Amino acid sequence: MLDVVTDKADSYRVHNETRQGEAYAPFAHEPNQFKKRFYIESYGCAMNFADSEIVASILNNEGFGATKIVEEADLIFINTCSIREKAELTIRKRLTEFRQLKKQKKGMLVGVLGCMAELLKSKLLEEEKLVDLVVGPDAYRSLPALVREAEGGQKAVNVLLSRDETYGDISPVRLNSNGVSAFVSIMRGCNNMCSFCVVPFTRGRERSRSADSIVAECTDLFEKGYREVTLLGQNVDSYYFLDEENDITVTFAMLLEKVALVSPLLRVRFSTSHPKDITDDVLHTIVKYENICNYIHLPVQSGSTRVLQLMNRTYTREWYMGKVDRIKQIIPDCGISGDIITGFCTEEEQDHQDTLSIMEYSKYDYAYMYFYSERPGTLAQKRYTDDVPLEVKKGRLYEVVELQNRLSLESNKRDIGKMFKILIEGDSKKSDQDWAGRSSHGKVFVFPKEHYNLKKGEYAMVQATDCTQGTLLGKIVISWAK
């Protein structure tokens, strides 16, 4: 069965993996190299997990090594998410548990990183006294000084946003890595003021890393044995870097090409695309390079033009459908996934039906699905009334999930009999006699190892023979050593 990841209250994700709340420990250093230990739990988007790798690098340089055992830690951090209310409730519960742990270990410090740091700094520090440090997404370079302040008994805070911080010169410590796939952050912040979203207020305005630093990081990863990178940004299609030395402006399409040229053996993915910004140049670049994955995450949020206008998404239902058509025209076998919010302010039954129909039209391979959760400080919270009853939101979400389950299964069934180049990521979760890997379209494949002398990080041509909603089953037809 397809994994339907749920936080029980306000969201579902039809996909094959989840990393929410995962604790990290790097393997790049000897275990006895460090005198002090830190422990990180990360929640929310991939950008938070990439940020945790930056934090790990900064802390390593200050003599802190990572641990997976929270009781061993001298420093505990939660890298937070404020996208939905349930995420905040989960994080508060964990902080309460860590406060009890502090009573048992003298000198232990607890800190909050990321988006909640900006929104709830006063409550967390003063009113609830849950943490010792509060550090926003643009202030990680100040962590060493803040830790020293907290060790001296002071409440340490830095939530200042920056117009130019990209951490482009920091080499992330790859945490709990499978050694095959890695995130590479190419930009930070967001200029889109979607009315439901807190990101512009918690992560600031858009700014892009230098193309050279991104290519250097991807090259380093490849040389260390990684075979897939995912270029990350709140809206990667608006990547824009002025290379003054060479007097050129690097667009996202140009950056994609530069990374693809690192090696034909290095797969390139990216996330997330705003429908209004993805260009034909990007689509043609995907076609040009076999190692750029034929997959685009294209959030729709709603299928109703009226609701999209309230969300400030800057496109209509018809425009979005035209973008899907254009993608499939240029890349006929492109995989597409979406984000969907049910129960946004004033949403009526017809709006909901419009969302269901646009899902049918787009034929998403999978989707991230939530019911609307009003967030403090957003334009929607200031302008609109959250007037759709909770039971209606959940009922509509259930219908969306049921439809996506069917679409995912139909998508996988269409692939049976076809052959796909699969990057092996490791053993299957259920058996060490089977490999698990992904196709260019992001679909998970499981297939017997048989007599082939393959290792993770290598490629195999696999024919799909059967499927579930979330996984394609197959058999190796051709294998490559690298």
N, C-alpha and C positions, 0 to 999 in steps of 0.2 A: 504494500500500500504506500501511497505517497505520504510523506511526512507533512502533517498540517501542524505547523508550529503556532502555538497560541499562548498568550500570557493570561488566559482565562477570562479576561474582562473586556478587552477592547481591540484585539487584533488577531488576524490569522495570516499565515504566510503559507502558500502552497509552493513548496520548494523542497530541495533535498538536503539542505544543511542548515544548521544554526550555530552561531558562535556566541550568542548572547550570554553574558555573565561568565564567560570563560576566564579562568585565572591563567596568567602567563608566567612562563619561566624560560629565559633564553638558554641556549646550549652552546653559545659561542665562546664561553669562558670556562676555565677550570673551576670546579665547585668550591675550592678552598681559597680562591683568589681574593674574595671579598670578606671584610670583617663584619659588615652589617648586611641585612637582608630587607628586600622590599617585596611586596605582594600586590598585584594589580588585578582587579576585575573590571572588565569593559562591557558596556551595554550600548545597544543602539546600532548605528550605522557603521559601515566599513571604515569610514574616516576616523571614528573613535578608536578602532583597533589599530589603525596606522599611527595615530597619535600616541597610543600606549607604547609603541615601538620606539618612538622618538624620546618619550619620557624614560624608557629603559636605558637608552644610550646616554642620556644626560646623567642619570643616577649611577650608571656604571662608572662614568668618569669621576664621580664623587666618592667612589669606594663602596657602593651598594650593589650587591648581587641579588638576583631574583630567586624567589622560592615559590614552590607550589603549595607549601604547607603554611597556612595563614598563622598558625601559632608560633612559627619560627620568626615571623617578620618583626623588624624594628619599625618599618614603615608600611602602612596599609593604604592603598589608594583605590578609589572607585572612579573609573572614567565614565561619566554619567551621560544620560540622554534625557531631554525634556520634550521630545516630540509628542509623547502621550502621557496622560496622567498616570496610567498604570505603571509605566517605567519609573516615575518618581516614587510611587508607593513602594515598589520593589526595592529601590535604592535606599529609601528611608528605613525599611525593615532590616536591610543588611547593615546599615550604619548603627542601628540599635544593637544588633548582635555584636558588632565590633566594639562598641562601647563597653559591653560586658567583658569582652576579651581583654580590653585595656586594664581592667581592674586586676587582672591576674598577672600582667606583665608590666612591670615598672618601666617607664620611658617609652613605651610604644606610642607611636603617633598615627593618627588617622586623618586622611585628607580626601577631598573631593576635587576631581579634575573635570574639565569639559563644560558642557552646556548648562548643567544645573548650577555650576559654580557662579555664573553670572547672574542667574535668575534668583537664586535663593541664598546668597552669601550671608545676609544678616540673620536669617532664621536658623541656618545651619550652625553658625558660629555662636551667636549670642542667645537667641531665644531657646533653642533646643539643645545647645552645647553638645552636638553630636560629633564635631570634627575639630581638628587643630589647625588644618590648612585648607584654604580654598584657592584654587588656581584655575584661571580661565584658559581657553584653548590657545591664546596668543602669548601666554606668560610662562611657558614651560622652561624657558632659559633661566628664569629667576628661581627655579626650584631649589638649587643648592642654598641660596641665601634664605629662602623661606623656611627650609628645613632647619637651618641653624637658629632662626628666630623662634620656631616652634619648640626646639630642644631647650631653648632658654626660657620657656614658659609663656611666650607671647603668642597671640593669635595671629597667624600669618596669612595675609590675603594679597592676591594680585589678580584682578579680573579685567585689567585694561585691554581693550581691543587695539589692534594694530592695523595700519594701512599697508604695511610692507612685509610683515613677518610671514615667511614661507617654510622656515627650517630647512631650506634647500642645502645648507652646508653640513647638516647633521646626518651621519650615517646611521639609520635605524638598526636597532638590535632585533633580529627576526625572532619573534617570540612563539614558542610552541609550534614552530614551523614544520611542515611536512617535507621541507627541503626541495619542493617542486614549484609551488606557487607562492607569490608574494604580492603585497600591495605596494604601490608607488604613488604617493600623493603628488599631484601636479599643480594644484592650486588650492586656495583656501577661501572661505567666505562665499557669499551669494548676493547678487544684486537684484534677484527676482523677489518681489514683495508679495508672494502668495499669501492671501489673507489668513490662512490657517496655520502658517509656519513660523516657528520661532528662530530659525537658523540665522536670518540676517541680523537679529538682535543678539544672538549668542556667539556667532562666529564672525560677524563683521562683513565688510565689503569684499568683493572679489579681488584677488591678486594672484598672479601666476608665477610659478618658479621658472627659472631660466631653463631653456630647452637643453643646454649643455649639461646642467646638473642632473636633469632627469635621465638623459641618455647615459651619462656616466654611472648613475645608480643602476639602471637596467643592465648595462654592460657588466658591472661588478657582480650583479646577481647571476647573470648567465655564466660567468667565469667560475662562480662558486657552485654551479650545478643546477641552479633553478632553470626551469623550462617554461614558466608562465608568469607574466606580470599583469596586474590589473591596474590601469591608470585611474586614479581616484580624484574626484572633485564633486562639489555640490552640483555643478553644471559644467561638465568637461568641454562641451561644445563651445563655450565662451572663453576657453583658454586663449590667451593673447599675451605674447611676450615680445617686447621691442628689444631686438638684439642690436644695440647701438654700435658695437664693435664692427659688425658686418653690415650695418645699416639695412636690416631686414626685419619685418614683423613675422613672427612665427605663429601660425594659426594652429588649431587643433589638428586639422588634416595634415599639415606639415609635420607636426610633432609625431603623429601616428606613424608616418612614413619613416621618420628618423629612428623611432624605436623598433619598427619592423626590420630595419636594415641592420640592427645589432647582430642578428643571426636568423636564418630561416628556421632554425630549431627552437627559437624563442617565441612562444605564443603570446599574443597581445590582446588583452581585453580592456574594456573601459566602462566606467559607471560614475555618474548617472547622466543621461542626456535629457535636456529639456526639449520638448518637441519643436518649440519655436526656433531653436538655434542649430539643430543638426542640419548640416548642409549637404548638397550633392557632392561637394569635394570630399567630405568625409566618407560618403557612401562609395564613391569611385575608388578611394584609397583602400577601403576594405576589399573591394573586388580585385584590386591590383596585387595585393599581397596575400598569399595563401596563409601566412601565419598570423594575420589579423582575423580574429574570430568572427564568424558570421552570426553575430548575436548583438541585439541592441535592447537595452532596457529603456522603455519609452513610457514614462508615467502618464496616465490620462487623468486620474483622480475622479472624474465624473464624465458620464456620457451625455450630460445635459448642457446645452449651450448657456442656458440661464444660470445654472449653478456654476459653471466654469467662469462666467463673468463675475459672480459673487466671490469666487475663489481668487480672482485676479490672475487667471492662468494665461490670459492674452491670446487665446485661440478659441475657435468654435468647434463644435462637434464635427461639422463637415470638413473643416481645415485639418483636424487630427486624422480623420479617415483618409483624406488626401495624402497626408504624410505617410501613413501606413502603406497606401497604394504605391507611393514613390519608392519607398524602401524595397518593396517586393518587386517592383519593376526593375530596379538596378541590381538588387541582390535577391534573386528569386527564392533561394533556399534560406533566407535569413530568419533566425529565431528571434522572436519578439516577446518581451514580458512587460508587465505593467504594474502600476500602483493604483489602488482604488480606495476611495473613502466613501463610506455610506453614511447617510443621515446628517449631511452638512446642513447648516442653517437654512430653513424654509424648504428643504427638499421634500417634494411631493412624490406620490406613487409614479406619476408619469416620468419624472426625472430619474427615478430608480429604474424604470423599464428602459429608459434611454441608455443607462449605464450597462444593463444586461445586454442590450442589443449591440453596443459598441464593442463589448467583449467578444460577442459572437463574430462580429465583423473582423476584428483584429486577430482572432484565433490565437490568443496568448498561449505560449508554451507553459508559462506559470505566472503567478502574480503575487504581489504583496498587498494584503487586503486588511482594512481596518474600519472600525466605525469612528465617526468624528468625536474627538476629545478636545474640548475648548482649552486653549492654552493662554495663560495670562500674558498680556502685553502684545498680543497679535492684533492685526487689523480686524480680524473677524470678531475677536472678543470685544473690541472697542465699538464696532459698527453694528453688529448683528446680534440677534437673540438666539441662543442655542435652544431652539424650540421643537426639535424633533424628539419625541419620547424615547427613552433608552430602549424600551422593549421593541420599538419600531426600528431603531438603528440596528439592534442585534438581529432582528428578523430579516432585515434586508441584507445584512452581512452574511447571514446563513445562506441566503439564496445566491449571493455572489460566490461564496465558497463552493457551494454545490455545483454551480455552473462551471467554475474554474476546474474543479475536479474532473468534470466530464471533458472539458476542452483539453486538459493535460493528457488524459487517457487517449483521446482521439488523436492528439498530436503524436504521441508515442506509437500508437498503432500504425499510423501512416509511415513510420520509419522501419517497420518490420520488413525484413528482406533486403534492406539497403546496407551499404557498407560505409563505415565512418573511420576516420583517423582519430584514434583515442590516445590521449596523453595519460599514462598510468600514474596515479597519485598514491597508490599503496594497496595494501590488502583490503579486501571487502570486509565490512563490519561483521559479517556473519561467518566468514570462513577464510582461513589463510591459504586455502587452495584456490581461491578466486582473486582476481585483480579487480580493482575499482578505478575508474577514470572518467574523463569527460570528453565529449565531442566538442568540435568548434562551436556548436550551438549551445553549449553549456549543459547538455543533458548528461546525466549520470549513467554509465554503463558498468555492468558487472559481468565478468566472463572468466571461464576456467583458465588457469595458468597452463595446464597441459604440459607438454614436453618442451615448450619454448623457454629459452634461457633469457628471460626478460627481467628488468629491474624497474623500480619506480623512477619516473623521470624519462623513461623511454616511450617510444610510440609503437602502436600496433594498429593494423587495419582490422577492424572487427565488423562482422556481419551481425545485425540485430535479428534475433530469432524469436523473441517474446518480450513482453513488457508488463509492468504494473503502471499505476498512475504516475509514479515518481522515478522509475528506473527502467532502463532498457537492458535486457539480457542478451548475451551474444556469444560468439565464438571467434577466435583469432583466425584470420585468413592469411595475413602477412605480418611479419614483425621486423622492426628495425633495431639495430644495436644502440642507436642514439636518437 
